[in-house]
Amino acid sequence: MSVMTDTTSGRRTDVSTRVLLLACLPAVVVGLLIRVWLTHTPLSALNADEAITGLQARDVLRGRFRLMVAGNDYGSTTETYLFAPFLAFWGGVWPLRVLPVALYALAAYALYRLARPIFGRVPAAALALIGWTTSGALALMSLHAYMGYTTGLIAQVVALALACHAMRTEHRLGRTAFLAGLAAGFAVWSHPIFGTVALLALVAPTLYRRRAVRRWWLPLAAGGLLGVSPWLLFVARNGWPESALPTVITTYPERLTRFVTELLPRAFGLRTHGGDWVGPDALAVGVAALVILLSIVGMVVLVVLKGAPTVPILVAGLLAFPVLAMYAPLGSVADARYAMPFLPELLMGLGAWLLLVPERIRNSPWLLVTVPTAWALLLCVPVIHQQVGWEWLDPNADATQVVSELESRQIRYVAGDYWAAYLVDYLADGRLQAAVHQPVRLEEENDTVNAADPSEVAYVYQDGMTPRPRMPVDRYQQLDFGAWDLYVPIGS
């Protein structure tokens, strides 16, 4: 079988590594400053889903090892094992902010490794930096400690890079196949959306290497089984998983439409969480349409200019739309998290247009200094400012006050709604136990609280929610802490 090569891919430029890193510095710093700003706005308030990550990480320290997100039939627990050593020494909000950002930086580096053999070092670094701070919504997502998302994105990009490599050369094909299968299997375990796109990326090399049974098919299958084995073990113990219920009811055509008109504009910083366009509507709509069109058409241009090694990007990038639209939960577009599996392919499509730029510009360090920095400032700052202005505050002050109040009254048990009780449980750093009405994540803790004397259990809810305590409401004192309502037994 002939080897497909690209004689220009991966070509080194005259830019030294030192100059390359220095040129990257402005965009890296701007991205960090945007995240620091976000951590001091209401947008980044810690939520119960992140609290569950922290609580499960503490369970790891106690010897409780889970394969999936507690209470879920999907979603890997990789982050809990990565975060656990840090939570042994530090508590509170910051470990659940700093560590996700570090993982997201690793995802940006994986994107660089995908792009480098295709574009060269300077354009690849520029694309990675745009991926580092693509928009306000995705910068915010990089701060959230959601299990399976950033690690799933990393695995997807690795699988895509290995798929391109398998189209490029036969050298050590068996190892490439095994690692590609491992990455795709790990992506499936992490979250189905990343696993789906990773598998789509492997379609092209699998067809191209269809006769290489021993050097492609077998190691690919072995790696895939190993990567997905935690999920398979969970299924063997607990039965076939049930699909997650969508929070927004949509049809298949509606989801396809929302991907283009709502999800991706948010992912590119042109719509707010609530759906408003950033700036003049006509201008924002036009820019969104242009960026999305250039991204999609760019994937075709990439194949035309770079040939077979880029076919996996085109296949995964185009098929992701109709295939991911089959998942009903992806009708939810507000926080742009479901744009993450589209991002690597779309950014590679945008990168294709750099190939039409003169080489002296394409390989200039000034490209790194200017383009990613300008992108971050234009597509992150306005959308954040439109939502919160120039606020600088502690978004978790109210929840922290709830914890302090409970501790001052020596209350050890708290119950309430999901978003309030688990958040307070995590912030209390092991000094409380929590029960929730629905959905229950930590069943043992729930049973302990429900078995406790009702006069020893406080209740916490989101502001304005109707309480559901075990004793009559008039036997509780209601305290208002901004976003949270606390009900403490009278006399406690």
C-alpha positions as CSV (number, residue, x, y, z in Angstrom):
1,M,0.0,0.0,0.0
2,S,1.4,3.4,-1.0
3,V,2.1,5.9,1.7
4,M,0.4,9.3,1.5
5,T,2.7,12.1,2.4
6,D,2.5,15.9,2.4
7,T,5.9,17.2,1.5
8,T,5.1,20.7,3.0
9,S,3.4,19.6,6.2
10,G,5.4,20.1,9.4
11,R,8.0,22.2,7.7
12,R,10.0,24.1,10.2
13,T,10.3,27.9,9.9
14,D,13.1,30.2,10.8
15,V,11.2,31.1,14.0
16,S,13.0,29.7,17.0
17,T,11.1,28.1,19.8
18,R,12.0,30.9,22.2
19,V,10.6,33.5,19.8
20,L,7.5,31.3,19.2
21,L,6.8,31.1,23.0
22,L,7.3,34.9,23.5
23,A,5.0,35.6,20.6
24,C,2.3,33.4,22.2
25,L,2.6,35.2,25.5
26,P,0.2,38.2,24.9
27,A,-2.7,35.9,23.9
28,V,-2.0,33.6,26.8
29,V,-2.0,36.5,29.3
30,V,-5.1,38.0,27.8
31,G,-6.8,34.7,28.1
32,L,-5.8,34.4,31.7
33,L,-6.9,37.9,32.5
34,I,-10.3,37.3,30.9
35,R,-10.7,34.2,33.1
36,V,-9.7,36.2,36.2
37,W,-12.3,38.7,35.3
38,L,-14.9,36.0,34.8
39,T,-14.2,34.5,38.3
40,H,-15.2,37.9,39.8
41,T,-18.6,38.0,38.0
42,P,-21.9,36.2,38.7
43,L,-21.4,34.2,35.5
44,S,-18.8,32.0,37.3
45,A,-20.7,31.3,40.5
46,L,-19.9,27.7,41.6
47,N,-22.8,25.4,40.9
48,A,-24.0,22.0,42.2
49,D,-22.6,20.0,39.2
50,E,-19.1,21.3,40.0
51,A,-19.7,20.7,43.6
52,I,-20.4,17.0,42.8
53,T,-17.0,16.9,41.1
54,G,-15.4,18.2,44.3
55,L,-17.4,15.9,46.5
56,Q,-16.5,12.8,44.4
57,A,-12.9,13.9,44.4
58,R,-13.0,13.9,48.2
59,D,-14.6,10.4,48.1
60,V,-11.5,9.3,46.1
61,L,-9.4,10.4,49.0
62,R,-11.6,8.3,51.3
63,G,-11.1,5.2,49.1
64,R,-14.5,5.5,47.2
65,F,-13.8,5.0,43.5
66,R,-16.5,5.6,40.9
67,L,-16.4,4.9,37.2
68,M,-19.2,7.3,36.3
69,V,-20.7,10.5,37.5
70,A,-22.7,9.6,40.6
71,G,-26.3,9.1,39.7
72,N,-25.6,9.1,36.0
73,D,-25.3,6.3,33.4
74,Y,-22.7,8.3,31.4
75,G,-19.9,10.7,32.0
76,S,-16.4,9.7,33.2
77,T,-15.0,10.6,36.6
78,T,-11.5,11.4,35.3
79,E,-11.5,14.9,36.8
80,T,-12.2,13.6,40.2
81,Y,-9.0,11.5,40.2
82,L,-7.0,14.4,38.8
83,F,-8.4,16.9,41.3
84,A,-8.3,14.6,44.4
85,P,-4.6,15.1,45.3
86,F,-5.0,18.9,45.2
87,L,-8.2,18.8,47.3
88,A,-6.2,16.9,50.0
89,F,-4.4,20.2,50.6
90,W,-6.7,23.0,49.4
91,G,-10.5,23.4,49.6
92,G,-13.0,26.0,48.6
93,V,-13.7,27.4,45.1
94,W,-10.2,27.9,43.7
95,P,-9.1,24.3,43.1
96,L,-12.3,23.9,41.0
97,R,-11.3,26.9,39.0
98,V,-7.6,26.6,38.5
99,L,-7.4,22.9,37.7
100,P,-10.1,23.0,34.9
101,V,-8.2,25.9,33.3
102,A,-5.0,23.8,33.3
103,L,-6.9,21.0,31.6
104,Y,-8.2,23.5,29.0
105,A,-4.7,24.7,28.3
106,L,-3.8,21.0,27.7
107,A,-6.7,20.8,25.2
108,A,-5.3,23.9,23.4
109,Y,-1.9,22.2,23.2
110,A,-3.5,19.1,21.8
111,L,-5.1,21.3,19.1
112,Y,-1.6,22.6,18.4
113,R,-0.3,19.1,17.9
114,L,-3.2,18.4,15.5
115,A,-2.5,21.5,13.4
116,R,1.3,21.6,13.4
117,P,1.9,18.8,10.7
118,I,-0.7,20.5,8.5
119,F,0.0,24.2,8.8
120,G,3.4,24.5,10.4
121,R,4.3,25.8,13.9
122,V,3.3,29.4,13.7
123,P,-0.2,29.0,12.2
124,A,-0.8,25.9,14.5
125,A,0.1,28.0,17.5
126,A,-2.3,30.7,16.4
127,L,-5.1,28.2,16.1
128,A,-4.3,26.8,19.5
129,L,-4.4,30.2,21.0
130,I,-7.8,31.0,19.4
131,G,-9.0,27.7,20.8
132,W,-7.6,28.7,24.2
133,T,-9.9,31.8,24.3
134,T,-12.4,31.3,21.6
135,S,-15.3,33.2,23.2
136,G,-16.7,34.4,26.5
137,A,-18.9,31.3,26.7
138,L,-16.1,28.8,26.2
139,A,-13.7,30.7,28.4
140,L,-16.4,30.4,31.1
141,M,-16.7,26.7,30.3
142,S,-13.0,26.3,30.8
143,L,-13.5,27.5,34.4
144,H,-16.2,25.0,35.2
145,A,-15.2,21.7,36.8
146,Y,-17.6,19.6,34.8
147,M,-16.7,15.9,34.7
148,G,-15.9,14.4,31.3
149,Y,-16.0,17.6,29.2
150,T,-12.5,19.0,28.9
151,T,-10.9,15.5,29.2
152,G,-13.3,14.3,26.6
153,L,-12.4,17.2,24.3
154,I,-8.7,16.4,24.7
155,A,-9.3,12.7,23.9
156,Q,-11.3,13.7,20.8
157,V,-8.6,16.0,19.5
158,V,-6.0,13.2,20.1
159,A,-8.1,10.8,18.2
160,L,-8.5,13.3,15.3
161,A,-4.8,13.9,15.2
162,L,-4.0,10.2,15.1
163,A,-6.6,9.7,12.4
164,C,-4.9,12.3,10.3
165,H,-1.5,10.7,11.0
166,A,-2.8,7.3,9.9
167,M,-3.8,8.8,6.6
168,R,-0.3,10.5,6.3
169,T,2.0,7.5,6.8
170,E,2.2,3.8,7.5
171,H,5.1,4.2,9.8
172,R,4.3,2.4,13.1
173,L,0.7,2.0,11.9
174,G,-0.1,-0.6,14.6
175,R,0.9,1.8,17.4
176,T,-1.1,4.7,15.7
177,A,-4.1,2.5,15.5
178,F,-3.9,1.3,19.1
179,L,-3.5,4.9,20.4
180,A,-6.3,6.2,18.1
181,G,-8.7,3.5,19.4
182,L,-7.6,4.2,23.0
183,A,-8.3,7.9,22.6
184,A,-11.7,7.3,20.9
185,G,-12.7,4.8,23.5
186,F,-11.7,7.2,26.3
187,A,-13.7,9.9,24.6
188,V,-16.8,7.7,24.5
189,W,-16.3,7.0,28.3
190,S,-15.8,10.7,28.9
191,H,-19.0,11.9,27.2
192,P,-20.9,10.5,24.3
193,I,-20.7,13.7,22.3
194,F,-16.9,13.6,22.2
195,G,-16.8,9.9,21.6
196,T,-19.2,10.2,18.7
197,V,-17.0,12.8,16.9
198,A,-13.8,10.8,17.7
199,L,-15.4,7.7,16.1
200,L,-16.4,9.8,13.0
201,A,-12.8,10.9,12.7
202,L,-11.7,7.3,12.5
203,V,-14.0,6.5,9.6
204,A,-11.6,7.8,6.9
205,P,-8.4,6.0,8.0
206,T,-10.4,2.8,8.7
207,L,-11.7,2.8,5.1
208,Y,-8.3,3.7,3.8
209,R,-6.6,1.0,5.8
210,R,-9.4,-1.5,5.3
211,R,-7.1,-4.3,4.2
212,A,-4.6,-3.8,7.1
213,V,-6.4,-6.2,9.5
214,R,-3.4,-6.9,11.7
215,R,-1.8,-3.5,11.6
216,W,-5.0,-1.4,11.8
217,W,-8.2,-3.2,12.7
218,L,-7.0,-5.3,15.5
219,P,-4.9,-2.7,17.4
220,L,-7.7,-0.2,16.8
221,A,-10.3,-2.5,18.4
222,A,-7.9,-3.4,21.2
223,G,-7.2,0.3,22.0
224,G,-10.9,1.1,21.8
225,L,-12.0,-1.6,24.2
226,L,-9.3,-0.5,26.7
227,G,-10.3,3.1,26.5
228,V,-14.0,2.5,26.9
229,S,-13.5,-0.4,29.5
230,P,-14.6,1.7,32.5
231,W,-17.9,2.4,30.9
232,L,-18.3,-1.3,29.8
233,L,-17.6,-2.4,33.4
234,F,-20.2,0.0,34.7
235,V,-22.7,-1.4,32.1
236,A,-21.9,-4.9,33.1
237,R,-22.6,-4.1,36.8
238,N,-25.6,-1.8,36.3
239,G,-27.3,-2.7,33.0
240,W,-27.7,-0.8,29.8
241,P,-27.7,3.0,30.4
242,E,-30.7,5.2,29.9
243,S,-30.5,8.3,27.8
244,A,-30.4,11.6,29.7
245,L,-33.6,13.5,29.6
246,P,-33.4,16.8,27.6
247,T,-33.9,20.0,29.5
248,V,-35.3,21.6,26.3
249,I,-37.7,19.6,24.2
250,T,-36.8,19.9,20.5
251,T,-37.2,18.0,17.3
252,Y,-34.3,16.7,15.1
253,P,-34.7,19.5,12.5
254,E,-34.9,22.1,15.3
255,R,-31.6,20.9,16.8
256,L,-29.9,21.1,13.5
257,T,-31.1,24.6,13.1
258,R,-30.2,25.6,16.6
259,F,-26.6,24.4,16.1
260,V,-26.1,27.0,13.4
261,T,-28.3,29.8,14.6
262,E,-27.8,29.6,18.4
263,L,-25.1,27.2,19.5
264,L,-22.2,28.2,17.3
265,P,-22.9,32.0,17.5
266,R,-22.6,31.6,21.3
267,A,-19.4,29.5,20.8
268,F,-17.9,32.3,18.7
269,G,-18.9,35.1,21.2
270,L,-21.7,36.7,19.2
271,R,-24.7,35.7,21.3
272,T,-25.1,35.9,25.1
273,H,-26.2,33.2,27.4
274,G,-29.8,34.5,27.2
275,G,-29.7,34.6,23.4
276,D,-29.2,38.3,22.7
277,W,-26.9,39.3,19.9
278,V,-23.8,41.2,20.9
279,G,-23.8,44.7,19.5
280,P,-26.0,45.7,16.5
281,D,-28.0,42.7,15.6
282,A,-27.4,42.9,11.9
283,L,-23.6,43.2,12.3
284,A,-23.5,40.3,14.8
285,V,-25.7,38.1,12.6
286,G,-23.5,38.9,9.6
287,V,-20.2,38.1,11.5
288,A,-21.6,34.9,12.9
289,A,-22.8,33.7,9.4
290,L,-19.4,34.6,7.9
291,V,-17.3,32.8,10.6
292,I,-19.5,29.7,10.5
293,L,-19.4,29.6,6.7
294,L,-15.7,30.2,6.5
295,S,-15.2,27.4,9.1
296,I,-17.3,24.8,7.2
297,V,-16.1,25.7,3.7
298,G,-12.6,25.9,5.0
299,M,-12.6,22.2,5.9
300,V,-13.3,21.5,2.2
301,V,-10.5,23.9,1.2
302,L,-8.2,22.2,3.6
303,V,-8.7,18.8,1.8
304,V,-8.2,20.4,-1.6
305,L,-4.9,22.1,-0.5
306,K,-3.5,19.4,1.8
307,G,-5.0,16.2,0.5
308,A,-5.8,12.9,2.2
309,P,-4.2,13.6,5.7
310,T,-7.0,16.2,6.3
311,V,-9.9,14.1,5.2
312,P,-10.7,12.9,8.8
313,I,-11.2,16.6,9.8
314,L,-13.7,17.1,7.0
315,V,-15.6,13.9,7.7
316,A,-15.8,14.5,11.4
317,G,-16.6,18.2,11.0
318,L,-19.4,17.7,8.5
319,L,-21.0,14.6,9.9
320,A,-20.9,15.9,13.5
321,F,-23.9,18.1,12.6
322,P,-26.4,15.5,11.6
323,V,-25.1,12.8,14.0
324,L,-24.9,14.9,17.1
325,A,-28.4,16.3,16.3
326,M,-29.7,12.8,17.1
327,Y,-29.0,13.4,20.8
328,A,-32.1,15.0,22.3
329,P,-30.3,16.8,25.2
330,L,-28.3,18.8,22.6
331,G,-31.3,21.1,22.2
332,S,-30.0,23.0,25.1
333,V,-27.7,25.7,23.8
334,A,-27.5,28.4,26.4
335,D,-24.0,27.9,27.8
336,A,-22.5,26.6,24.6
337,R,-21.0,23.5,26.2
338,Y,-22.3,21.3,23.4
339,A,-20.3,23.4,20.9
340,M,-17.1,21.9,22.3
341,P,-17.0,18.8,20.0
342,F,-17.5,21.0,16.9
343,L,-14.7,23.4,17.9
344,P,-11.5,21.6,16.8
345,E,-12.8,20.8,13.3
346,L,-14.2,24.3,12.8
347,L,-11.0,26.0,13.9
348,M,-9.0,23.8,11.5
349,G,-11.4,24.9,8.8
350,L,-10.7,28.6,9.7
351,G,-7.0,27.8,9.6
352,A,-7.3,26.6,6.0
353,W,-7.6,30.2,4.9
354,L,-4.2,30.9,6.3
355,L,-2.8,28.7,3.6
356,L,-3.8,31.3,1.0
357,V,-1.9,34.0,2.9
358,P,1.7,34.7,1.7
359,E,4.2,32.5,3.6
360,R,6.2,35.3,5.1
361,I,3.0,36.5,6.8
362,R,1.7,33.1,7.7
363,N,5.0,32.2,9.4
364,S,5.6,35.6,11.1
365,P,5.7,35.8,14.9
366,W,3.5,38.9,14.6
367,L,0.7,36.7,13.5
368,L,0.8,35.1,16.9
369,V,1.1,38.4,18.7
370,T,-1.8,40.1,16.9
371,V,-4.5,37.7,15.6
372,P,-5.3,35.5,18.7
373,T,-5.1,38.5,21.0
374,A,-7.4,40.5,18.8
375,W,-9.8,37.5,18.5
376,A,-9.9,37.2,22.3
377,L,-10.5,40.9,22.9
378,L,-13.2,41.2,20.2
379,L,-15.1,37.9,20.8
380,C,-14.8,37.6,24.6
381,V,-14.8,41.0,26.2
382,P,-17.9,42.5,24.5
383,V,-20.2,39.4,25.2
384,I,-19.1,39.3,28.9
385,H,-19.5,43.0,29.3
386,Q,-23.0,43.0,27.7
387,Q,-24.1,40.4,30.3
388,V,-22.5,41.7,33.5
389,G,-20.9,45.1,32.8
390,W,-17.7,45.8,34.6
391,E,-18.7,44.0,37.9
392,W,-16.0,42.8,40.2
393,L,-17.4,40.8,43.1
394,D,-17.3,37.4,44.9
395,P,-20.0,35.3,43.1
396,N,-20.0,32.7,45.9
397,A,-20.3,35.1,48.8
398,D,-24.0,34.2,49.4
399,A,-23.3,30.5,49.5
400,T,-20.3,31.0,51.8
401,Q,-22.5,33.0,54.2
402,V,-25.0,30.1,54.3
403,V,-22.1,27.7,55.3
404,S,-20.9,30.1,58.0
405,E,-24.5,30.4,59.4
406,L,-24.9,26.7,59.6
407,E,-21.5,26.2,61.2
408,S,-22.2,29.0,63.8
409,R,-25.3,27.0,64.8
410,Q,-23.4,23.7,64.8
411,I,-25.8,22.2,62.3
412,R,-24.3,19.1,60.6
413,Y,-27.1,18.1,58.3
414,V,-28.6,20.1,55.4
415,A,-31.2,19.2,52.8
416,G,-33.0,21.0,50.0
417,D,-33.0,21.3,46.3
418,Y,-30.1,19.9,44.2
419,W,-28.5,23.3,43.2
420,A,-28.4,24.5,46.8
421,A,-27.7,21.6,49.0
422,Y,-24.8,20.0,47.2
423,L,-23.1,23.4,46.7
424,V,-23.3,24.1,50.5
425,D,-22.1,20.6,51.1
426,Y,-18.9,21.1,49.1
427,L,-18.2,24.6,50.4
428,A,-18.4,23.2,54.0
429,D,-15.3,21.1,53.3
430,G,-16.6,17.9,54.9
431,R,-18.2,19.5,57.9
432,L,-21.8,18.9,56.6
433,Q,-23.7,16.1,55.0
434,A,-26.4,16.8,52.5
435,A,-29.6,15.3,51.1
436,V,-31.5,16.5,48.0
437,H,-35.0,15.9,46.7
438,Q,-34.0,15.2,43.1
439,P,-31.7,14.1,41.4
440,V,-29.9,12.2,44.1
441,R,-26.2,11.8,43.4
442,L,-24.8,10.7,46.7
443,E,-27.2,8.0,48.0
444,E,-25.3,7.1,51.2
445,E,-25.2,10.8,52.3
446,N,-28.8,11.2,51.4
447,D,-29.8,8.2,53.6
448,T,-27.7,9.5,56.5
449,V,-29.4,12.9,56.5
450,N,-32.9,11.5,56.0
451,A,-32.3,9.2,59.0
452,A,-31.2,12.1,61.2
453,D,-33.5,13.8,63.7
454,P,-35.6,16.4,61.8
455,S,-34.9,19.0,64.4
456,E,-31.2,18.8,63.5
457,V,-31.6,19.2,59.7
458,A,-31.6,22.7,58.0
459,Y,-32.9,23.3,54.5
460,V,-31.5,25.5,51.8
461,Y,-33.2,26.4,48.5
462,Q,-32.7,28.7,45.6
463,D,-34.3,32.1,46.3
464,G,-38.0,32.0,46.1
465,M,-38.5,28.2,45.9
466,T,-41.2,26.6,48.0
467,P,-39.5,24.6,50.9
468,R,-40.3,21.0,51.5
469,P,-39.0,20.4,55.1
470,R,-39.9,17.3,57.2
471,M,-41.4,19.4,60.0
472,P,-44.1,22.1,59.6
473,V,-42.6,25.3,58.1
474,D,-43.5,27.4,61.1
475,R,-41.0,25.4,63.1
476,Y,-38.1,26.9,61.0
477,Q,-36.6,30.3,61.0
478,Q,-36.2,31.6,57.4
479,L,-33.0,33.5,56.6
480,D,-32.3,35.2,53.3
481,F,-28.8,35.1,51.9
482,G,-29.2,36.7,48.5
483,A,-29.5,33.9,46.0
484,W,-30.3,31.3,48.7
485,D,-33.1,30.8,51.3
486,L,-32.0,29.0,54.4
487,Y,-34.5,27.4,56.9
488,V,-33.0,26.5,60.3
489,P,-34.9,24.6,63.0
490,I,-36.1,27.1,65.7
491,G,-33.9,26.7,68.8
492,S,-30.8,25.5,66.8
